[in-house]
Amino acid sequence: MNEEMKKLYEFEAIIGEPVYTLAECVAADPRDREPVDEDAEDMYDPVEEIQERFKQSIYLCDARMLEFLRFAAEQSARRAAWEDNYTGTPFYMLWNNDFLYLFEDGGKYFLVFPDELAESFRQITEDPVFADINKKKIELKSYAAALLELYGAYEIEQFAAVWNHHHKDKINFDEAWSFLSDYAYFDSDFYFIDDYAVHDCLDKDEFHELWKETNEMDYYMPTKSVIREYAEKLHGDIKISGEKEMDEFLAEYIENDRLLKYIQSEVLWSCERLESPDEVWEILEDTGMPLDDAAVVEKFERLYNNLRGNAHIWELRGFTPHQYLSHTGESIPYFRLPKE
């Protein structure tokens, strides 16, 4: 492992000789865990909790995670120092879930996949049914991620409805709830309020405000292609129609690259959240754009209306404005920047 890799992992390493059972790893790990209540009827056992959670989470691991776990199992079984330079591995996700541990001993790093978890991994992945279950849960993850980006918050029943709309293999509410609960604990950016999965960029007050605005609306039913695109929205370079033109327009007036990327993302976000013209003005006013130039303002408004017209908007339950008009007969006001 080169020096760059050592710097990448130095803050996660436990200083000392590596240990290889889960109980020893938990005891050596300085991270805070749920305190033990000695008076509780069912005392919390972190080792048992991690073991049970791992058995559920393994089915949610994508190909990269499974590949890295196989590597970790071999590395840990050899009790050898981690010499490979693995950049961009899923180490952090697995480490954050207490499934992997890292020790630094004598200037060397040791990747530990606790023996009990490694054995469970072997048994589960060698089961003939594993591949089919894993494939379905990976697709369920893509649906859960896409709907979060399309709606901001959605009911568990809607998750089941969208899945069932596109699959012969139906799921009911209990199956949807069980899956989303496991997913939320393992690898997600949402939390639950009652029967809603809520994007973690929304606090509870913001969720309730969004719910008041949308609870009587129908949900947009996404196509499979939209689901694929929005499942990768945070990880890919996907641009909606009109985004490229807006980005290029903003780049004509904003020279600082960091500021430009920020403003580009804020403008797109304002479309997806149906923000008011006053809020959009606040985004633009300190950028140096000539907002007193009528031609510049007119072009921005035209590009903005085009971009917003193609954006799936949380305040419209995932519909684009064009789709919302077609579905309800109602249109949203034409966007115009406020006058100075």
BADOKE-867062 format. One record per residue (C-alpha): y, z, x. Coordinates in steps of 0.5 Angstrom, whole numbers, padded with zeros to 4 digits. Example, Ala and Ser with C-alpha at 12.3 -4.5 7.8 and 13.67 -1.06 7.14 Angstrom:
2
<c2=-0009 c3=0016 c1=0025>
<c2=-0002 c3=0014 c1=0027>
END
This chain:
340
<c2=0000 c3=0000 c1=0000>
<c2=0007 c3=-0002 c1=0003>
<c2=0013 c3=0002 c1=0003>
<c2=0016 c3=-0001 c1=-0003>
<c2=0010 c3=0000 c1=-0007>
<c2=0010 c3=0008 c1=-0004>
<c2=0017 c3=0008 c1=-0007>
<c2=0015 c3=0005 c1=-0013>
<c2=0010 c3=0011 c1=-0014>
<c2=0013 c3=0017 c1=-0010>
<c2=0016 c3=0021 c1=-0016>
<c2=0009 c3=0020 c1=-0020>
<c2=0005 c3=0023 c1=-0015>
<c2=0002 c3=0030 c1=-0015>
<c2=0002 c3=0032 c1=-0007>
<c2=-0005 c3=0035 c1=-0005>
<c2=-0012 c3=0033 c1=-0004>
<c2=-0014 c3=0029 c1=-0010>
<c2=-0019 c3=0032 c1=-0015>
<c2=-0023 c3=0027 c1=-0020>
<c2=-0025 c3=0031 c1=-0026>
<c2=-0020 c3=0031 c1=-0032>
<c2=-0020 c3=0039 c1=-0032>
<c2=-0018 c3=0039 c1=-0025>
<c2=-0013 c3=0033 c1=-0026>
<c2=-0009 c3=0037 c1=-0032>
<c2=-0009 c3=0043 c1=-0028>
<c2=-0006 c3=0040 c1=-0022>
<c2=-0001 c3=0036 c1=-0026>
<c2=0006 c3=0039 c1=-0026>
<c2=0008 c3=0035 c1=-0032>
<c2=0009 c3=0040 c1=-0038>
<c2=0004 c3=0040 c1=-0044>
<c2=0004 c3=0043 c1=-0051>
<c2=0004 c3=0051 c1=-0049>
<c2=-0003 c3=0054 c1=-0051>
<c2=-0002 c3=0059 c1=-0057>
<c2=-0008 c3=0064 c1=-0055>
<c2=-0007 c3=0067 c1=-0063>
<c2=-0008 c3=0060 c1=-0066>
<c2=-0015 c3=0059 c1=-0070>
<c2=-0016 c3=0052 c1=-0066>
<c2=-0013 c3=0053 c1=-0059>
<c2=-0010 c3=0047 c1=-0056>
<c2=-0015 c3=0044 c1=-0051>
<c2=-0011 c3=0039 c1=-0047>
<c2=-0017 c3=0036 c1=-0044>
<c2=-0021 c3=0035 c1=-0050>
<c2=-0015 c3=0032 c1=-0053>
<c2=-0014 c3=0027 c1=-0048>
<c2=-0021 c3=0025 c1=-0048>
<c2=-0021 c3=0024 c1=-0056>
<c2=-0015 c3=0020 c1=-0055>
<c2=-0017 c3=0016 c1=-0050>
<c2=-0023 c3=0014 c1=-0054>
<c2=-0019 c3=0011 c1=-0059>
<c2=-0013 c3=0008 c1=-0054>
<c2=-0018 c3=0004 c1=-0050>
<c2=-0019 c3=-0001 c1=-0056>
<c2=-0011 c3=-0002 c1=-0056>
<c2=-0011 c3=-0004 c1=-0049>
<c2=-0010 c3=-0011 c1=-0047>
<c2=-0013 c3=-0016 c1=-0042>
<c2=-0008 c3=-0013 c1=-0037>
<c2=-0010 c3=-0006 c1=-0038>
<c2=-0017 c3=-0007 c1=-0038>
<c2=-0017 c3=-0011 c1=-0032>
<c2=-0013 c3=-0005 c1=-0029>
<c2=-0017 c3=0000 c1=-0031>
<c2=-0024 c3=-0003 c1=-0028>
<c2=-0020 c3=-0003 c1=-0022>
<c2=-0018 c3=0004 c1=-0022>
<c2=-0025 c3=0006 c1=-0024>
<c2=-0028 c3=0002 c1=-0018>
<c2=-0022 c3=0005 c1=-0013>
<c2=-0023 c3=0012 c1=-0016>
<c2=-0031 c3=0012 c1=-0015>
<c2=-0030 c3=0010 c1=-0008>
<c2=-0025 c3=0016 c1=-0007>
<c2=-0021 c3=0011 c1=-0002>
<c2=-0014 c3=0011 c1=-0001>
<c2=-0010 c3=0006 c1=-0006>
<c2=-0008 c3=0000 c1=-0001>
<c2=-0007 c3=-0005 c1=-0005>
<c2=0000 c3=-0008 c1=-0007>
<c2=0000 c3=-0008 c1=-0015>
<c2=0007 c3=-0009 c1=-0017>
<c2=0008 c3=-0010 c1=-0025>
<c2=0001 c3=-0007 c1=-0027>
<c2=0000 c3=-0003 c1=-0033>
<c2=0000 c3=0004 c1=-0029>
<c2=0006 c3=0007 c1=-0032>
<c2=0003 c3=0006 c1=-0039>
<c2=-0004 c3=0009 c1=-0037>
<c2=-0001 c3=0015 c1=-0033>
<c2=0004 c3=0017 c1=-0039>
<c2=-0002 c3=0018 c1=-0043>
<c2=-0005 c3=0022 c1=-0038>
<c2=-0011 c3=0017 c1=-0037>
<c2=-0009 c3=0016 c1=-0030>
<c2=-0007 c3=0020 c1=-0024>
<c2=-0004 c3=0019 c1=-0017>
<c2=-0004 c3=0024 c1=-0011>
<c2=-0001 c3=0023 c1=-0005>
<c2=-0005 c3=0027 c1=0001>
<c2=-0003 c3=0026 c1=0008>
<c2=0002 c3=0020 c1=0007>
<c2=-0004 c3=0016 c1=0003>
<c2=-0004 c3=0015 c1=-0004>
<c2=-0010 c3=0016 c1=-0009>
<c2=-0011 c3=0013 c1=-0015>
<c2=-0015 c3=0017 c1=-0020>
<c2=-0019 c3=0015 c1=-0026>
<c2=-0022 c3=0022 c1=-0028>
<c2=-0030 c3=0022 c1=-0028>
<c2=-0031 c3=0023 c1=-0035>
<c2=-0026 c3=0018 c1=-0038>
<c2=-0028 c3=0013 c1=-0033>
<c2=-0035 c3=0014 c1=-0036>
<c2=-0033 c3=0013 c1=-0043>
<c2=-0029 c3=0007 c1=-0041>
<c2=-0036 c3=0004 c1=-0038>
<c2=-0040 c3=0006 c1=-0045>
<c2=-0035 c3=0004 c1=-0050>
<c2=-0033 c3=-0003 c1=-0046>
<c2=-0040 c3=-0005 c1=-0045>
<c2=-0042 c3=-0004 c1=-0053>
<c2=-0043 c3=-0011 c1=-0056>
<c2=-0038 c3=-0009 c1=-0061>
<c2=-0032 c3=-0007 c1=-0057>
<c2=-0030 c3=-0014 c1=-0056>
<c2=-0029 c3=-0016 c1=-0063>
<c2=-0026 c3=-0009 c1=-0065>
<c2=-0021 c3=-0010 c1=-0059>
<c2=-0019 c3=-0017 c1=-0061>
<c2=-0017 c3=-0015 c1=-0068>
<c2=-0013 c3=-0009 c1=-0065>
<c2=-0009 c3=-0013 c1=-0060>
<c2=-0008 c3=-0018 c1=-0066>
<c2=-0006 c3=-0012 c1=-0071>
<c2=-0001 c3=-0009 c1=-0065>
<c2=0002 c3=-0016 c1=-0065>
<c2=0003 c3=-0016 c1=-0072>
<c2=0006 c3=-0008 c1=-0072>
<c2=0011 c3=-0010 c1=-0066>
<c2=0013 c3=-0017 c1=-0070>
<c2=0015 c3=-0013 c1=-0076>
<c2=0019 c3=-0008 c1=-0073>
<c2=0023 c3=-0013 c1=-0070>
<c2=0024 c3=-0017 c1=-0076>
<c2=0025 c3=-0011 c1=-0081>
<c2=0027 c3=-0005 c1=-0077>
<c2=0023 c3=0000 c1=-0081>
<c2=0018 c3=-0002 c1=-0086>
<c2=0013 c3=0001 c1=-0091>
<c2=0005 c3=0002 c1=-0088>
<c2=0004 c3=-0002 c1=-0095>
<c2=0008 c3=-0008 c1=-0092>
<c2=0004 c3=-0008 c1=-0086>
<c2=-0002 c3=-0008 c1=-0089>
<c2=0001 c3=-0014 c1=-0094>
<c2=0003 c3=-0018 c1=-0089>
<c2=-0004 c3=-0017 c1=-0085>
<c2=-0008 c3=-0019 c1=-0091>
<c2=-0003 c3=-0025 c1=-0093>
<c2=-0006 c3=-0028 c1=-0087>
<c2=-0013 c3=-0026 c1=-0086>
<c2=-0019 c3=-0026 c1=-0090>
<c2=-0021 c3=-0019 c1=-0086>
<c2=-0017 c3=-0015 c1=-0091>
<c2=-0015 c3=-0008 c1=-0089>
<c2=-0013 c3=-0002 c1=-0094>
<c2=-0007 c3=0003 c1=-0093>
<c2=-0012 c3=0008 c1=-0090>
<c2=-0014 c3=0003 c1=-0085>
<c2=-0007 c3=0001 c1=-0084>
<c2=-0004 c3=0008 c1=-0083>
<c2=-0010 c3=0010 c1=-0078>
<c2=-0009 c3=0004 c1=-0074>
<c2=-0001 c3=0005 c1=-0073>
<c2=-0002 c3=0013 c1=-0072>
<c2=-0006 c3=0011 c1=-0066>
<c2=-0002 c3=0005 c1=-0064>
<c2=0005 c3=0010 c1=-0064>
<c2=0001 c3=0015 c1=-0060>
<c2=-0001 c3=0010 c1=-0055>
<c2=0004 c3=0005 c1=-0054>
<c2=0010 c3=0003 c1=-0058>
<c2=0017 c3=0004 c1=-0060>
<c2=0017 c3=0007 c1=-0067>
<c2=0016 c3=0013 c1=-0070>
<c2=0014 c3=0015 c1=-0078>
<c2=0019 c3=0018 c1=-0083>
<c2=0014 c3=0019 c1=-0089>
<c2=0011 c3=0012 c1=-0090>
<c2=0015 c3=0008 c1=-0086>
<c2=0014 c3=0006 c1=-0079>
<c2=0022 c3=0006 c1=-0076>
<c2=0024 c3=0003 c1=-0070>
<c2=0026 c3=0008 c1=-0065>
<c2=0033 c3=0005 c1=-0064>
<c2=0034 c3=0008 c1=-0071>
<c2=0036 c3=0015 c1=-0071>
<c2=0034 c3=0019 c1=-0078>
<c2=0041 c3=0018 c1=-0081>
<c2=0041 c3=0011 c1=-0079>
<c2=0034 c3=0010 c1=-0082>
<c2=0036 c3=0013 c1=-0089>
<c2=0043 c3=0009 c1=-0089>
<c2=0038 c3=0002 c1=-0088>
<c2=0033 c3=0005 c1=-0093>
<c2=0039 c3=0006 c1=-0098>
<c2=0042 c3=-0001 c1=-0097>
<c2=0035 c3=-0005 c1=-0097>
<c2=0030 c3=-0001 c1=-0101>
<c2=0031 c3=-0005 c1=-0108>
<c2=0030 c3=-0012 c1=-0104>
<c2=0024 c3=-0016 c1=-0103>
<c2=0021 c3=-0016 c1=-0096>
<c2=0021 c3=-0023 c1=-0092>
<c2=0014 c3=-0025 c1=-0091>
<c2=0014 c3=-0028 c1=-0084>
<c2=0009 c3=-0034 c1=-0082>
<c2=0004 c3=-0034 c1=-0077>
<c2=0009 c3=-0037 c1=-0072>
<c2=0015 c3=-0032 c1=-0073>
<c2=0010 c3=-0027 c1=-0072>
<c2=0008 c3=-0030 c1=-0066>
<c2=0015 c3=-0031 c1=-0063>
<c2=0017 c3=-0024 c1=-0066>
<c2=0011 c3=-0020 c1=-0063>
<c2=0014 c3=-0023 c1=-0056>
<c2=0021 c3=-0022 c1=-0057>
<c2=0022 c3=-0016 c1=-0052>
<c2=0018 c3=-0019 c1=-0047>
<c2=0019 c3=-0026 c1=-0047>
<c2=0025 c3=-0031 c1=-0046>
<c2=0025 c3=-0033 c1=-0054>
<c2=0032 c3=-0036 c1=-0056>
<c2=0033 c3=-0037 c1=-0064>
<c2=0037 c3=-0043 c1=-0066>
<c2=0044 c3=-0043 c1=-0064>
<c2=0043 c3=-0037 c1=-0059>
<c2=0043 c3=-0042 c1=-0053>
<c2=0050 c3=-0045 c1=-0055>
<c2=0053 c3=-0038 c1=-0056>
<c2=0051 c3=-0036 c1=-0050>
<c2=0054 c3=-0042 c1=-0046>
<c2=0060 c3=-0041 c1=-0050>
<c2=0061 c3=-0034 c1=-0048>
<c2=0059 c3=-0036 c1=-0041>
<c2=0066 c3=-0041 c1=-0041>
<c2=0070 c3=-0034 c1=-0041>
<c2=0066 c3=-0029 c1=-0038>
<c2=0065 c3=-0029 c1=-0031>
<c2=0062 c3=-0022 c1=-0029>
<c2=0055 c3=-0024 c1=-0030>
<c2=0053 c3=-0017 c1=-0032>
<c2=0058 c3=-0016 c1=-0037>
<c2=0056 c3=-0023 c1=-0040>
<c2=0049 c3=-0021 c1=-0041>
<c2=0051 c3=-0015 c1=-0044>
<c2=0056 c3=-0019 c1=-0049>
<c2=0051 c3=-0024 c1=-0051>
<c2=0046 c3=-0019 c1=-0053>
<c2=0051 c3=-0015 c1=-0057>
<c2=0053 c3=-0021 c1=-0060>
<c2=0046 c3=-0023 c1=-0062>
<c2=0045 c3=-0016 c1=-0064>
<c2=0051 c3=-0016 c1=-0069>
<c2=0048 c3=-0022 c1=-0072>
<c2=0041 c3=-0019 c1=-0073>
<c2=0044 c3=-0012 c1=-0076>
<c2=0049 c3=-0016 c1=-0080>
<c2=0055 c3=-0012 c1=-0077>
<c2=0062 c3=-0013 c1=-0080>
<c2=0068 c3=-0018 c1=-0077>
<c2=0071 c3=-0011 c1=-0074>
<c2=0065 c3=-0009 c1=-0070>
<c2=0064 c3=-0016 c1=-0067>
<c2=0072 c3=-0016 c1=-0065>
<c2=0071 c3=-0010 c1=-0062>
<c2=0065 c3=-0013 c1=-0058>
<c2=0070 c3=-0018 c1=-0056>
<c2=0076 c3=-0015 c1=-0055>
<c2=0076 c3=-0013 c1=-0048>
<c2=0072 c3=-0019 c1=-0045>
<c2=0078 c3=-0023 c1=-0043>
<c2=0077 c3=-0028 c1=-0048>
<c2=0083 c3=-0031 c1=-0051>
<c2=0082 c3=-0029 c1=-0058>
<c2=0090 c3=-0031 c1=-0059>
<c2=0087 c3=-0038 c1=-0058>
<c2=0086 c3=-0041 c1=-0065>
<c2=0081 c3=-0046 c1=-0063>
<c2=0077 c3=-0041 c1=-0059>
<c2=0077 c3=-0037 c1=-0065>
<c2=0075 c3=-0042 c1=-0069>
<c2=0069 c3=-0045 c1=-0065>
<c2=0067 c3=-0038 c1=-0064>
<c2=0066 c3=-0037 c1=-0072>
<c2=0063 c3=-0043 c1=-0072>
<c2=0058 c3=-0042 c1=-0067>
<c2=0057 c3=-0035 c1=-0070>
<c2=0056 c3=-0037 c1=-0077>
<c2=0050 c3=-0042 c1=-0074>
<c2=0047 c3=-0036 c1=-0070>
<c2=0047 c3=-0031 c1=-0076>
<c2=0044 c3=-0036 c1=-0081>
<c2=0038 c3=-0037 c1=-0076>
<c2=0037 c3=-0029 c1=-0075>
<c2=0032 c3=-0025 c1=-0078>
<c2=0037 c3=-0019 c1=-0081>
<c2=0034 c3=-0012 c1=-0082>
<c2=0040 c3=-0011 c1=-0088>
<c2=0036 c3=-0017 c1=-0091>
<c2=0029 c3=-0014 c1=-0090>
<c2=0028 c3=-0019 c1=-0085>
<c2=0030 c3=-0025 c1=-0089>
<c2=0035 c3=-0030 c1=-0085>
<c2=0041 c3=-0031 c1=-0089>
<c2=0039 c3=-0038 c1=-0091>
<c2=0032 c3=-0035 c1=-0093>
<c2=0036 c3=-0030 c1=-0097>
<c2=0040 c3=-0035 c1=-0101>
<c2=0034 c3=-0039 c1=-0103>
<c2=0030 c3=-0033 c1=-0105>
<c2=0035 c3=-0029 c1=-0109>
<c2=0041 c3=-0034 c1=-0110>
<c2=0046 c3=-0029 c1=-0107>
<c2=0050 c3=-0031 c1=-0100>
<c2=0053 c3=-0027 c1=-0095>
<c2=0060 c3=-0028 c1=-0094>
<c2=0062 c3=-0033 c1=-0089>
<c2=0064 c3=-0030 c1=-0082>
<c2=0071 c3=-0030 c1=-0080>
<c2=0074 c3=-0025 c1=-0074>
<c2=0080 c3=-0021 c1=-0077>
<c2=0087 c3=-0023 c1=-0075>
<c2=0090 c3=-0019 c1=-0070>
END
